[in-house]
Amino acid sequence: MSSKRLDLRDPAVTAFWTERHLQTLTTPRPDGTPHVVPVAATLDPDEPLVRVISSRTSRKVRNVAAGGAAGVRVALCQYEGRWWSTIEGVATVLDDAESVRVAEARYAERFRQPRVNPERVVIAVRVTRVMGHLPS
């Protein structure tokens, strides 16, 4: 099975990232080693942006916040059996009310209504590359 670069607007990509599959987010720790955790991400191919809601005190948020306004390079992977897709990009942390509201609404559309969390922020990933192995 080989991977190939994919177009974010390809219907196979958008369909796969709309379906519910297992997902991970990889962020760099302060020492440069990868921190990989399960997440529930939403894709907005028109931006192109991936959003992950989280508590501001989580390790993944702190890892991204360490990059400051310039952000840090991250990878999100979604998979199901032999099918998978990885989205790479530059992540920043957004904590303004509108960004959090939009991310919560997209999360509710794809998964379920998120629990109330006054510490919620958004990890926003500007997509730079998409690759994978998907059904036609």
C-alpha positions as a printed NumPy array, in Angstrom:
array([[  0.   ,   0.   ,   0.   ],
       [  1.517,   3.286,  -1.058],
       [  0.602,   6.792,  -0.037],
       [  0.103,   9.631,  -2.426],
       [ -0.49 ,  13.342,  -2.23 ],
       [ -4.198,  14.12 ,  -2.359],
       [ -6.253,  17.16 ,  -3.301],
       [ -8.24 ,  18.496,  -0.34 ],
       [-11.221,  19.178,  -2.632],
       [-11.287,  15.613,  -3.98 ],
       [-14.727,  14.175,  -3.077],
       [-13.045,  11.035,  -1.692],
       [-11.018,  13.182,   0.726],
       [-13.913,  15.355,   1.875],
       [-16.158,  12.297,   2.247],
       [-13.549,  10.447,   4.319],
       [-12.99 ,  13.48 ,   6.572],
       [-16.758,  13.845,   7.027],
       [-17.27 ,  10.202,   8.04 ],
       [-16.591,   9.215,  11.619],
       [-13.217,   7.475,  11.932],
       [-10.424,   7.299,  14.503],
       [ -8.203,  10.374,  14.467],
       [ -4.91 ,  11.434,  16.006],
       [ -3.109,  14.752,  16.325],
       [  0.679,  14.909,  16.498],
       [  2.271,  18.018,  18.032],
       [  5.892,  18.721,  18.947],
       [  6.807,  18.583,  22.643],
       [  9.226,  21.213,  23.99 ],
       [ 12.085,  18.725,  23.494],
       [ 11.044,  18.145,  19.862],
       [  9.685,  14.624,  20.316],
       [  6.21 ,  13.865,  18.927],
       [  3.158,  13.961,  21.204],
       [  0.367,  11.87 ,  19.635],
       [ -3.171,  11.891,  21.052],
       [ -6.646,  10.89 ,  19.882],
       [ -8.853,  13.822,  18.875],
       [-12.147,  14.649,  17.181],
       [-11.31 ,  17.064,  14.372],
       [-13.46 ,  18.832,  11.817],
       [-12.363,  19.785,   8.306],
       [-13.374,  22.965,   6.505],
       [-11.967,  22.444,   2.981],
       [-13.007,  25.942,   1.872],
       [-10.669,  27.66 ,   4.369],
       [ -8.657,  25.152,   4.232],
       [ -8.669,  24.56 ,   7.975],
       [ -8.954,  21.738,  10.484],
       [-10.299,  22.535,  13.955],
       [ -9.795,  20.635,  17.206],
       [-11.544,  21.802,  20.379],
       [ -9.741,  21.261,  23.656],
       [ -9.145,  22.628,  27.118],
       [ -6.505,  25.363,  27.245],
       [ -4.529,  23.374,  29.854],
       [ -4.098,  20.232,  27.733],
       [ -0.592,  19.212,  26.642],
       [ -1.528,  19.425,  22.941],
       [ -2.725,  23.02 ,  23.361],
       [  0.403,  23.965,  25.322],
       [  2.574,  22.361,  22.628],
       [  0.87 ,  24.408,  19.913],
       [  0.805,  27.611,  21.991],
       [  4.588,  27.349,  22.432],
       [  4.877,  28.224,  18.742],
       [  3.335,  31.643,  19.337],
       [  1.675,  33.575,  16.523],
       [  3.8  ,  31.768,  13.917],
       [  2.362,  28.408,  15.004],
       [  3.893,  24.949,  14.855],
       [  3.827,  22.185,  12.263],
       [  1.441,  19.362,  13.16 ],
       [ -0.154,  16.324,  11.567],
       [ -3.658,  14.898,  11.893],
       [ -4.304,  11.346,  10.819],
       [ -7.64 ,   9.648,  10.297],
       [ -7.913,   5.959,   9.549],
       [-10.248,   3.018,   9.159],
       [ -8.741,  -0.366,   8.371],
       [ -6.505,   0.016,   5.343],
       [ -7.87 ,   3.458,   4.429],
       [ -6.161,   6.507,   5.879],
       [ -5.491,  10.179,   5.31 ],
       [ -2.991,  12.518,   6.937],
       [ -3.372,  16.28 ,   6.929],
       [ -0.302,  18.377,   7.673],
       [ -0.332,  22.052,   8.494],
       [  0.589,  24.914,  10.76 ],
       [ -1.384,  25.065,  14.004],
       [ -2.174,  28.002,  16.244],
       [ -4.407,  28.328,  19.295],
       [ -7.52 ,  30.506,  19.006],
       [ -9.339,  31.547,  22.16 ],
       [-11.703,  34.278,  20.977],
       [-15.42 ,  33.615,  21.525],
       [-16.34 ,  33.527,  17.821],
       [-13.629,  31.001,  16.894],
       [-14.671,  28.761,  19.789],
       [-18.367,  29.078,  18.85 ],
       [-17.701,  28.116,  15.218],
       [-15.519,  25.164,  16.24 ],
       [-18.138,  23.927,  18.711],
       [-20.86 ,  24.166,  16.05 ],
       [-18.792,  22.178,  13.549],
       [-17.989,  19.603,  16.227],
       [-21.723,  19.284,  17.029],
       [-22.521,  18.76 ,  13.319],
       [-19.972,  15.977,  12.919],
       [-20.003,  14.295,  16.324],
       [-22.313,  15.52 ,  19.093],
       [-22.944,  18.635,  21.151],
       [-19.754,  19.244,  23.143],
       [-19.973,  19.487,  26.916],
       [-19.75 ,  22.925,  28.461],
       [-16.132,  23.903,  29.061],
       [-15.253,  27.494,  30.015],
       [-11.568,  26.644,  29.386],
       [-12.214,  25.632,  25.753],
       [ -9.939,  26.845,  22.977],
       [ -9.469,  25.831,  19.359],
       [ -6.406,  24.34 ,  17.741],
       [ -6.683,  25.7  ,  14.2  ],
       [ -4.584,  23.935,  11.587],
       [ -3.97 ,  25.699,   8.262],
       [ -3.687,  22.814,   5.803],
       [ -0.479,  22.609,   3.771],
       [ -0.531,  18.968,   2.609],
       [ -2.924,  16.042,   2.369],
       [ -1.847,  12.488,   1.691],
       [ -3.239,   9.027,   2.123],
       [ -4.717,   5.893,   0.7  ],
       [ -8.484,   6.15 ,   0.201],
       [-11.187,   4.232,  -1.626],
       [-12.014,   5.623,  -5.058]])
